[in-house]
Amino acid sequence: MRIRRKQKSFILRSAQQEEALHRIWYALRSGIYLRRMCLRGTKVLGRVKY
């Protein structure tokens, strides 16, 4: 009985850790993407002749 509880607990913790890592990875990737878009936007605006 105890072994099954430990297995379930381990699986649950593993799933939670995987989800947390995925969220961190996605947030970092989104931040990099947004920074690139902002840099491109300023470069494009700098080229526009008024």
MOPAC internal coordinates of N, CA, C and O (Angstrom, degrees):
PM7 1SCF
backbone

  N    0.0000 0     0.00 0     0.00 0    0    0    0
  C    1.4466 1     0.00 0     0.00 0    1    0    0
  C    1.5298 1   110.69 1     0.00 0    2    1    0
  O    1.2310 1   120.34 1   135.38 1    3    2    1
  N    1.3322 1   116.96 1   -44.62 1    3    2    1
  C    1.4661 1   120.25 1  -177.83 1    5    3    2
  C    1.5247 1   112.11 1   -64.42 1    6    5    3
  O    1.2310 1   121.06 1   144.28 1    7    6    5
  N    1.3287 1   115.58 1   -35.72 1    7    6    5
  C    1.4610 1   119.33 1  -178.53 1    9    7    6
  C    1.5246 1   109.85 1   -63.56 1   10    9    7
  O    1.2310 1   119.98 1   137.24 1   11   10    9
  N    1.2998 1   117.65 1   -42.76 1   11   10    9
  C    1.4631 1   121.19 1  -179.99 1   13   11   10
  C    1.5319 1   111.10 1   -63.20 1   14   13   11
  O    1.2310 1   120.24 1   139.93 1   15   14   13
  N    1.3022 1   117.15 1   -40.07 1   15   14   13
  C    1.4675 1   120.17 1   178.48 1   17   15   14
  C    1.5201 1   110.51 1   -63.86 1   18   17   15
  O    1.2310 1   120.72 1   138.16 1   19   18   17
  N    1.3359 1   116.22 1   -41.84 1   19   18   17
  C    1.4632 1   119.75 1   179.13 1   21   19   18
  C    1.5208 1   110.58 1   -65.58 1   22   21   19
  O    1.2310 1   120.39 1   141.08 1   23   22   21
  N    1.3263 1   116.86 1   -38.92 1   23   22   21
  C    1.4593 1   120.21 1   178.80 1   25   23   22
  C    1.5235 1   110.37 1   -64.10 1   26   25   23
  O    1.2310 1   120.31 1   134.41 1   27   26   25
  N    1.3175 1   117.02 1   -45.59 1   27   26   25
  C    1.4601 1   120.71 1   179.05 1   29   27   26
  C    1.5180 1   110.63 1   -62.53 1   30   29   27
  O    1.2310 1   120.71 1   137.89 1   31   30   29
  N    1.3179 1   116.24 1   -42.11 1   31   30   29
  C    1.4547 1   120.71 1   179.20 1   33   31   30
  C    1.5244 1   110.42 1   -62.95 1   34   33   31
  O    1.2310 1   120.50 1   136.71 1   35   34   33
  N    1.3268 1   116.64 1   -43.29 1   35   34   33
  C    1.4637 1   121.16 1   179.54 1   37   35   34
  C    1.5255 1   110.81 1   -64.17 1   38   37   35
  O    1.2310 1   120.63 1   136.05 1   39   38   37
  N    1.3278 1   116.39 1   -43.95 1   39   38   37
  C    1.4641 1   120.30 1   179.65 1   41   39   38
  C    1.5180 1   110.41 1   -63.45 1   42   41   39
  O    1.2310 1   120.35 1   137.73 1   43   42   41
  N    1.3172 1   116.93 1   -42.27 1   43   42   41
  C    1.4596 1   120.93 1   179.17 1   45   43   42
  C    1.5203 1   110.70 1   -62.78 1   46   45   43
  O    1.2310 1   120.16 1   134.29 1   47   46   45
  N    1.3397 1   117.29 1   -45.71 1   47   46   45
  C    1.4665 1   120.70 1   178.90 1   49   47   46
  C    1.5242 1   110.78 1   -63.06 1   50   49   47
  O    1.2310 1   120.08 1   139.34 1   51   50   49
  N    1.3174 1   117.46 1   -40.66 1   51   50   49
  C    1.4626 1   121.33 1   179.59 1   53   51   50
  C    1.5229 1   110.53 1   -62.33 1   54   53   51
  O    1.2310 1   120.72 1   137.03 1   55   54   53
  N    1.3169 1   116.23 1   -42.97 1   55   54   53
  C    1.4633 1   120.44 1   179.64 1   57   55   54
  C    1.5265 1   110.54 1   -65.37 1   58   57   55
  O    1.2310 1   120.08 1   139.51 1   59   58   57
  N    1.3125 1   117.46 1   -40.49 1   59   58   57
  C    1.4626 1   120.97 1   178.99 1   61   59   58
  C    1.5222 1   110.91 1   -65.66 1   62   61   59
  O    1.2310 1   120.26 1   139.19 1   63   62   61
  N    1.3232 1   117.12 1   -40.81 1   63   62   61
  C    1.4607 1   120.78 1   178.55 1   65   63   62
  C    1.5211 1   110.71 1   -65.60 1   66   65   63
  O    1.2310 1   120.40 1   138.85 1   67   66   65
  N    1.3146 1   116.83 1   -41.15 1   67   66   65
  C    1.4630 1   120.65 1   179.10 1   69   67   66
  C    1.5299 1   110.26 1   -63.19 1   70   69   67
  O    1.2310 1   120.43 1   137.44 1   71   70   69
  N    1.3167 1   116.79 1   -42.56 1   71   70   69
  C    1.4571 1   120.71 1   178.77 1   73   71   70
  C    1.5273 1   110.72 1   -64.22 1   74   73   71
  O    1.2310 1   120.00 1   138.42 1   75   74   73
  N    1.3166 1   117.60 1   -41.58 1   75   74   73
  C    1.4640 1   121.25 1   179.06 1   77   75   74
  C    1.5219 1   110.81 1   -64.10 1   78   77   75
  O    1.2310 1   120.07 1   136.67 1   79   78   77
  N    1.3279 1   117.47 1   -43.33 1   79   78   77
  C    1.4646 1   120.57 1   178.12 1   81   79   78
  C    1.5255 1   111.14 1   -63.42 1   82   81   79
  O    1.2310 1   120.67 1   140.71 1   83   82   81
  N    1.3286 1   116.33 1   -39.29 1   83   82   81
  C    1.4623 1   120.18 1   178.35 1   85   83   82
  C    1.5279 1   110.66 1   -63.15 1   86   85   83
  O    1.2310 1   120.49 1   137.67 1   87   86   85
  N    1.3262 1   116.66 1   -42.33 1   87   86   85
  C    1.4726 1   119.97 1   178.76 1   89   87   86
  C    1.5232 1   111.40 1   -64.09 1   90   89   87
  O    1.2310 1   120.37 1   138.14 1   91   90   89
  N    1.3285 1   116.91 1   -41.86 1   91   90   89
  C    1.4691 1   120.89 1   178.59 1   93   91   90
  C    1.5211 1   109.82 1   -63.60 1   94   93   91
  O    1.2310 1   120.35 1   133.44 1   95   94   93
  N    1.3308 1   116.93 1   -46.56 1   95   94   93
  C    1.4647 1   121.62 1   179.89 1   97   95   94
  C    1.5237 1   110.38 1   -59.59 1   98   97   95
  O    1.2310 1   120.50 1   134.87 1   99   98   97
  N    1.3343 1   116.66 1   -45.13 1   99   98   97
  C    1.4619 1   120.81 1  -179.37 1  101   99   98
  C    1.5255 1   110.98 1   -64.20 1  102  101   99
  O    1.2310 1   120.26 1   138.48 1  103  102  101
  N    1.3264 1   117.11 1   -41.52 1  103  102  101
  C    1.4679 1   120.77 1   179.62 1  105  103  102
  C    1.5242 1   110.89 1   -64.52 1  106  105  103
  O    1.2310 1   120.38 1   137.15 1  107  106  105
  N    1.3214 1   116.88 1   -42.85 1  107  106  105
  C    1.4630 1   120.16 1   178.21 1  109  107  106
  C    1.5218 1   110.84 1   -64.64 1  110  109  107
  O    1.2310 1   120.66 1   136.59 1  111  110  109
  N    1.3024 1   116.34 1   -43.41 1  111  110  109
  C    1.4657 1   119.93 1  -179.74 1  113  111  110
  C    1.5249 1   110.53 1   -65.06 1  114  113  111
  O    1.2310 1   119.88 1   139.19 1  115  114  113
  N    1.3164 1   117.83 1   -40.81 1  115  114  113
  C    1.4625 1   121.25 1   178.22 1  117  115  114
  C    1.5188 1   110.38 1   -63.30 1  118  117  115
  O    1.2310 1   120.45 1   139.64 1  119  118  117
  N    1.3234 1   116.75 1   -40.36 1  119  118  117
  C    1.4618 1   120.81 1   178.88 1  121  119  118
  C    1.5110 1   111.88 1   -63.48 1  122  121  119
  O    1.2310 1   120.25 1   138.21 1  123  122  121
  N    1.3281 1   117.12 1   -41.79 1  123  122  121
  C    1.4627 1   121.20 1   178.29 1  125  123  122
  C    1.5216 1   109.42 1   -64.70 1  126  125  123
  O    1.2310 1   120.27 1   136.38 1  127  126  125
  N    1.3245 1   117.10 1   -43.62 1  127  126  125
  C    1.4582 1   121.66 1   179.99 1  129  127  126
  C    1.5251 1   110.65 1   -61.94 1  130  129  127
  O    1.2310 1   120.45 1   135.71 1  131  130  129
  N    1.3304 1   116.74 1   -44.29 1  131  130  129
  C    1.4615 1   120.01 1  -179.79 1  133  131  130
  C    1.5204 1   111.34 1   -64.70 1  134  133  131
  O    1.2310 1   120.12 1   139.96 1  135  134  133
  N    1.3425 1   117.38 1   -40.04 1  135  134  133
  C    1.4672 1   120.29 1   177.78 1  137  135  134
  C    1.5153 1   111.09 1   -61.88 1  138  137  135
  O    1.2310 1   120.39 1   137.43 1  139  138  137
  N    1.3222 1   116.86 1   -42.57 1  139  138  137
  C    1.4699 1   120.50 1   178.96 1  141  139  138
  C    1.5160 1   110.61 1   -62.45 1  142  141  139
  O    1.2310 1   120.52 1   137.30 1  143  142  141
  N    1.3250 1   116.61 1   -42.70 1  143  142  141
  C    1.4643 1   119.96 1  -179.58 1  145  143  142
  C    1.5240 1   110.57 1   -65.14 1  146  145  143
  O    1.2310 1   120.09 1   140.82 1  147  146  145
  N    1.3194 1   117.43 1   -39.18 1  147  146  145
  C    1.4657 1   120.64 1   178.34 1  149  147  146
  C    1.5200 1   110.37 1   -64.60 1  150  149  147
  O    1.2310 1   120.27 1   137.65 1  151  150  149
  N    1.3263 1   117.09 1   -42.35 1  151  150  149
  C    1.4611 1   120.43 1   178.94 1  153  151  150
  C    1.5190 1   110.75 1   -64.73 1  154  153  151
  O    1.2310 1   120.10 1   138.46 1  155  154  153
  N    1.3124 1   117.42 1   -41.54 1  155  154  153
  C    1.4669 1   120.59 1   177.73 1  157  155  154
  C    1.5192 1   110.15 1   -63.80 1  158  157  155
  O    1.2310 1   120.53 1   139.04 1  159  158  157
  N    1.3140 1   116.60 1   -40.96 1  159  158  157
  C    1.4640 1   120.49 1   179.75 1  161  159  158
  C    1.5144 1   111.86 1   -61.13 1  162  161  159
  O    1.2310 1   119.79 1   138.12 1  163  162  161
  N    1.3221 1   118.00 1   -41.88 1  163  162  161
  C    1.4627 1   120.23 1   179.88 1  165  163  162
  C    1.5168 1   110.70 1   -69.93 1  166  165  163
  O    1.2310 1   119.96 1   145.72 1  167  166  165
  N    1.3303 1   117.68 1   -34.28 1  167  166  165
  C    1.4652 1   120.37 1   177.44 1  169  167  166
  C    1.5216 1   110.26 1   -67.06 1  170  169  167
  O    1.2310 1   120.57 1   138.06 1  171  170  169
  N    1.3221 1   116.52 1   -41.94 1  171  170  169
  C    1.4651 1   120.56 1   179.53 1  173  171  170
  C    1.5168 1   110.02 1   -65.24 1  174  173  171
  O    1.2310 1   120.00 1   135.81 1  175  174  173
  N    1.3163 1   117.60 1   -44.19 1  175  174  173
  C    1.4632 1   120.34 1   179.44 1  177  175  174
  C    1.5199 1   111.22 1   -64.34 1  178  177  175
  O    1.2310 1   120.07 1   147.11 1  179  178  177
  N    1.3170 1   117.47 1   -32.89 1  179  178  177
  C    1.4607 1   121.04 1   178.45 1  181  179  178
  C    1.5168 1   112.20 1   -67.49 1  182  181  179
  O    1.2310 1   119.77 1   153.83 1  183  182  181
  N    1.3187 1   118.05 1   -26.17 1  183  182  181
  C    1.4642 1   122.43 1  -179.46 1  185  183  182
  C    1.5199 1   112.77 1   -84.63 1  186  185  183
  O    1.2310 1   120.37 1   160.43 1  187  186  185
  N    1.3155 1   116.91 1   -19.57 1  187  186  185
  C    1.4663 1   120.55 1  -177.03 1  189  187  186
  C    1.5190 1   109.64 1   -70.56 1  190  189  187
  O    1.2310 1   121.04 1   -49.34 1  191  190  189
  N    1.3361 1   115.61 1   130.66 1  191  190  189
  C    1.4718 1   120.51 1   177.74 1  193  191  190
  C    1.5223 1   108.18 1   -95.80 1  194  193  191
  O    1.2310 1   121.13 1   -51.48 1  195  194  193
  N    1.3088 1   115.44 1   128.52 1  195  194  193
  C    1.4674 1   119.92 1  -177.91 1  197  195  194
  C    1.5033 1   110.21 1   -93.84 1  198  197  195
  O    1.2310 1   120.10 1   180.00 1  199  198  197

